[in-house]
Amino acid sequence: MPCAALGRKSFHRHPAMQWFSMLSREWGVVGAARDWSLFRRGFTSESAVQIKVLQERTEAPVGDVKAALLQCGWDTDAAMMELTKKGLIPATRKTNPVALDGLLAVASMKGAAAVIEINSETNSVARNEIFCHLASRIAQAALSMETLKSSPGSALTVDVPALQAVKINLEHEKLSGEATVQEAVTEVAAIIGENVQLRRGFLMSSTTGIVSSYLHASAHPGLARIVGLIALEPDHGILQGQEPEAQIGTALAMHVVAAKPLFLSRELVPQTVIRRETIAFRSQALISGKKPAVVERMVLGRFRRYFEETVLLDQKFVINDYINVQTVLDDHHKQTGRRIKIRNFLRLEVGEGL
């Protein structure tokens, strides 16, 4: 459509006019007019829009954006990677948007598992192939860290700065191969055009037992938005990962995801929590006007319900709510002759606490 046939608003929205306006901001009107001939001789309106979108996404100079797209056959992701390699994309250009979405990635081996959380701004990016590849590689890097060899059975917090310095191999055609975790995060952020942050990580291991995991609504292997980990150990000897124990481990990890326990056992409930809940339960019971002895029985009853809601071993088993988790372990001992115990558990959800 000739420009004369366009209305004022349509004229300024036309891709050709947006291209010229972008060039004017970059090089001034004279320089823009000189480069205008390139658009007239070969660039389609779709090309102009692609250049404009990539320039706004990367904040790289227009001329470099155009050259990168030409060099990469108009492949936007490849052009963005080329601009990143040349240092033309500001690494910190997206500091304001908050990364609240993302993924949890789990990597495991015999007797150990690692889980990391990597955040993005939107859920659509969390499903991006490159983002998923990065998350998996970082989880593998966390699993290989030396701290895994200490404190067996405990859930160790990963030293994020130390993890960011670990070298990883990015086996993806659109990524640059070997890089540190932080370099890889920066590169992926530049490619997908969102703020990407490695937030946290945890390691769980057992020298005599197994570590089982459950990933809720996992769209890709090892990736999910909610993860449960649980470490099972024998009273004596070594668990070889036999089928019954492996099944129980997976079922209990799923239970952790669904039931959201806060404590492993009653003995591990902090005294500050006990005192706080005692005051609250007694105040509620006194309102009834019952005798002191009755009030104390009411407090004990409310504590029993509190433990059933928050203590893993006391919780009703989600697969069979006629029994609690401790009974699951006791029944396993009766059936197999092997007594196992829960050494630790962990439940994580993307974005919690942000």
C-alpha positions in Angstrom: 0.0 0.0 0.0 1.5 3.4 -0.9 2.3 5.6 2.0 0.0 8.3 0.8 -2.9 5.9 1.1 -2.2 5.3 4.8 -3.8 7.2 7.6 -1.5 9.1 10.0 -1.6 6.3 12.6 -1.3 3.5 10.1 1.6 5.3 8.4 3.6 5.4 11.6 2.8 1.8 12.4 3.9 0.5 9.0 7.0 -1.7 9.3 8.9 0.5 6.8 8.3 3.6 8.8 9.2 1.8 12.1 12.5 0.7 10.4 13.3 4.2 9.3 12.4 5.6 12.8 14.7 3.0 14.4 17.6 4.0 12.0 17.0 7.6 12.7 17.4 7.1 16.5 20.6 5.1 15.8 22.4 7.1 13.1 20.4 10.3 12.6 18.1 11.2 9.7 21.0 11.5 7.2 22.4 8.1 8.1 19.0 6.6 8.1 18.2 7.9 4.7 21.5 6.5 3.4 20.6 3.0 4.8 17.0 3.3 3.6 18.0 2.1 0.2 18.9 -1.3 1.7 15.3 -1.7 2.8 14.0 -0.6 -0.6 16.4 -3.0 -2.5 15.9 -6.2 -0.6 14.4 -6.2 2.9 10.7 -7.3 3.2 8.4 -5.8 5.7 8.8 -9.1 7.7 12.6 -8.6 7.7 12.2 -5.1 9.0 9.9 -6.3 11.8 12.3 -9.1 12.7 15.2 -6.6 12.9 13.1 -4.2 15.0 12.0 -7.0 17.4 15.5 -8.4 17.9 17.0 -4.9 18.4 14.4 -4.1 21.1 15.0 -7.5 22.7 18.8 -7.2 22.8 19.4 -3.4 22.9 22.3 -4.0 20.5 23.0 -1.5 17.7 20.7 -1.7 14.7 23.5 -2.3 12.2 24.9 -5.1 14.2 21.5 -6.7 14.6 20.9 -6.6 10.9 24.4 -8.0 10.1 23.9 -10.8 12.6 20.5 -11.8 11.1 22.0 -11.8 7.6 24.9 -13.9 8.7 22.7 -16.4 10.5 20.1 -16.7 7.7 17.5 -14.8 9.6 17.6 -17.3 12.5 16.7 -15.1 15.5 18.2 -17.4 18.2 21.4 -17.9 16.2 21.7 -14.2 15.6 21.2 -13.5 19.3 23.9 -16.0 20.1 26.2 -14.2 17.6 25.5 -10.8 19.2 26.2 -12.3 22.6 29.6 -13.8 21.5 30.6 -10.3 20.2 29.7 -8.7 23.5 27.0 -6.5 21.9 24.2 -7.5 24.3 24.4 -5.9 27.8 24.5 -8.8 30.2 22.6 -6.9 32.9 20.1 -5.2 30.6 17.1 -6.9 32.3 17.6 -6.1 36.0 14.2 -4.9 36.9 11.8 -7.8 35.9 11.6 -10.3 38.8 12.2 -13.9 38.0 9.4 -15.7 39.9 8.7 -18.6 37.6 11.0 -21.4 36.5 11.9 -25.0 37.1 13.3 -27.4 39.6 15.8 -29.9 38.1 16.8 -33.1 39.8 20.0 -35.2 39.1 20.6 -38.5 40.9 22.9 -41.4 41.2 23.2 -44.3 43.6 22.6 -43.0 47.1 22.5 -39.4 46.2 20.4 -36.7 44.6 20.7 -33.0 43.9 17.9 -30.5 43.1 18.4 -26.9 41.9 15.9 -24.1 41.3 16.5 -21.8 38.3 14.0 -18.9 37.8 12.6 -17.1 34.8 10.0 -14.4 34.4 7.4 -16.5 32.7 6.1 -20.0 32.6 6.5 -20.2 28.8 10.2 -19.7 29.0 10.4 -22.4 31.7 9.2 -24.8 29.0 11.8 -23.5 26.5 14.1 -26.3 25.2 17.3 -24.3 25.9 16.2 -23.3 29.4 15.4 -27.0 30.2 18.8 -28.1 28.9 20.5 -25.5 31.1 18.5 -26.6 34.2 19.4 -30.2 33.7 23.1 -29.4 33.3 23.3 -27.3 36.4 21.6 -30.1 38.5 24.3 -32.5 37.2 27.0 -30.0 38.2 25.5 -29.7 41.7 25.5 -33.5 42.1 29.2 -33.6 41.3 30.2 -31.0 44.0 32.5 -32.2 46.7 30.2 -31.3 49.6 28.1 -34.3 48.6 30.7 -36.5 50.2 30.2 -35.1 53.7 27.3 -35.2 56.2 25.5 -38.3 54.7 21.8 -38.4 55.1 21.5 -34.6 55.7 20.0 -32.1 53.2 22.9 -29.8 52.4 22.4 -26.3 51.0 24.4 -25.8 47.9 26.9 -22.9 47.9 25.4 -21.0 44.9 28.5 -18.9 44.2 30.6 -22.0 44.2 28.1 -23.7 41.9 28.1 -20.7 39.5 31.9 -21.2 39.1 31.6 -24.8 38.1 32.4 -25.6 34.4 29.6 -27.4 32.5 29.4 -28.7 29.0 26.3 -27.4 27.1 25.6 -30.1 24.5 23.1 -27.9 22.5 23.5 -26.5 19.0 22.5 -23.0 20.1 24.8 -22.8 23.1 28.5 -22.2 23.2 29.8 -25.6 24.6 31.9 -25.4 27.7 31.2 -22.5 30.1 30.9 -21.8 33.8 27.3 -22.1 35.2 27.1 -18.3 35.5 28.3 -17.8 32.0 25.7 -20.3 30.8 22.9 -18.6 32.7 23.9 -15.2 31.2 24.0 -16.7 27.7 20.6 -18.3 28.0 19.1 -15.1 29.5 20.4 -13.2 26.4 19.0 -15.8 24.0 15.5 -16.1 25.5 15.3 -12.4 26.4 14.3 -12.8 30.0 15.8 -12.4 33.5 17.2 -15.8 34.4 18.6 -16.5 37.9 20.0 -19.6 39.6 18.3 -19.3 43.0 19.2 -22.3 45.2 20.2 -25.9 45.4 20.2 -28.8 47.8 22.2 -32.1 48.0 21.0 -35.2 49.8 23.1 -38.4 50.1 23.2 -41.7 52.1 26.2 -44.0 52.3 24.1 -46.9 53.5 20.7 -46.2 52.0 18.9 -44.8 49.0 17.6 -41.3 48.1 14.3 -41.3 46.2 12.6 -38.5 44.4 9.2 -37.6 43.1 8.6 -34.9 40.5 5.0 -33.6 40.4 3.6 -33.0 36.9 6.9 -33.5 35.2 6.8 -32.3 31.6 10.4 -33.4 30.9 12.6 -36.0 32.6 14.2 -34.6 35.8 12.3 -31.3 35.6 9.2 -30.2 37.5 7.7 -27.3 39.5 7.3 -29.4 42.8 9.9 -32.0 44.0 10.0 -34.3 46.9 13.3 -36.0 48.1 13.5 -38.6 50.8 16.5 -40.6 52.2 15.9 -44.1 53.5 18.4 -46.0 55.6 18.5 -49.5 57.2 19.0 -50.1 60.9 22.1 -52.0 59.9 23.9 -53.0 56.8 23.4 -51.4 53.4 20.3 -51.0 51.3 21.0 -52.3 47.8 18.0 -50.5 46.3 15.9 -53.6 46.2 12.5 -53.2 44.5 10.4 -53.0 47.8 12.6 -50.2 49.2 12.7 -48.3 45.9 8.9 -48.4 45.6 8.5 -47.2 49.2 11.0 -44.5 48.6 9.1 -43.2 45.6 5.7 -43.5 47.4 7.0 -41.6 50.4 8.6 -38.9 48.2 5.2 -38.4 46.6 3.6 -38.3 50.0 6.0 -35.5 51.0 4.9 -33.5 47.9 1.2 -34.0 48.6 1.1 -33.7 52.5 3.7 -30.9 52.9 5.2 -32.1 56.3 7.2 -29.6 58.3 9.1 -32.0 60.6 10.3 -35.6 60.4 9.3 -36.7 64.0 7.8 -35.2 67.1 11.2 -35.1 68.8 12.4 -32.8 66.0 9.7 -30.2 66.5 11.5 -27.1 67.9 10.6 -26.2 71.5 9.8 -22.6 70.3 7.1 -24.1 68.1 5.8 -26.3 71.0 5.5 -23.3 73.3 3.9 -21.1 70.7 1.2 -23.8 69.9 0.7 -24.6 73.6 -0.2 -20.9 74.3 -2.6 -20.8 71.2 -4.3 -24.1 72.0 -4.8 -23.3 75.7 -6.2 -19.9 74.9 -8.7 -21.5 72.5 -9.6 -24.2 75.1 -10.1 -21.7 77.9 -12.8 -19.9 75.9 -15.0 -23.0 76.4 -15.2 -22.4 80.1 -14.2 -26.0 80.9 -12.4 -27.1 84.1 -8.6 -26.9 84.0 -8.2 -30.7 83.8 -10.5 -30.8 80.8 -8.7 -27.8 79.2 -5.4 -29.8 79.4 -7.0 -32.8 77.8 -8.3 -30.5 75.0 -4.8 -29.1 74.5 -3.3 -32.6 74.2 -6.0 -33.5 71.7 -5.2 -30.4 69.6 -1.5 -31.3 69.7 -2.3 -34.8 68.4 -4.1 -33.3 65.4 -1.2 -30.8 64.9 1.3 -33.6 64.8 -0.8 -35.5 62.4 -0.8 -32.5 60.1 2.8 -31.4 60.3 5.0 -34.4 61.4 5.9 -36.8 58.6 5.9 -40.0 60.6 2.5 -39.1 62.2 0.8 -38.1 58.9 -1.9 -40.2 57.3 -0.3 -41.9 54.3 -1.7 -40.3 51.1 -2.0 -43.6 49.3 -3.8 -45.3 52.2 -5.1 -43.0 54.8 -6.1 -45.8 57.1 -2.5 -45.9 58.2 0.2 -43.4 59.0 3.8 -43.2 57.5 5.3 -44.9 60.5 3.0 -47.8 59.9 4.2 -48.0 56.3 7.7 -48.6 57.6 6.6 -51.1 60.3 4.6 -53.1 57.7 7.7 -53.2 55.5 9.7 -54.7 58.3 7.0 -57.4 59.0 6.9 -58.4 55.3 10.6 -58.4 54.4 12.5 -58.6 57.7 14.4 -55.5 56.8 13.8 -52.5 59.1 14.2 -49.1 57.4 13.9 -45.5 58.7 13.5 -42.1 57.1 16.8 -40.2 57.6 15.7 -36.9 56.0 13.2 -35.4 53.5 12.9 -32.3 51.4 10.0 -30.6 49.6 10.6 -27.7 47.2 8.3 -25.7 45.0 9.2 -23.1 42.4 9.0 -19.6 43.6 8.2 -20.3 47.2 9.3 -17.6 49.5 9.9 -15.1 46.7 
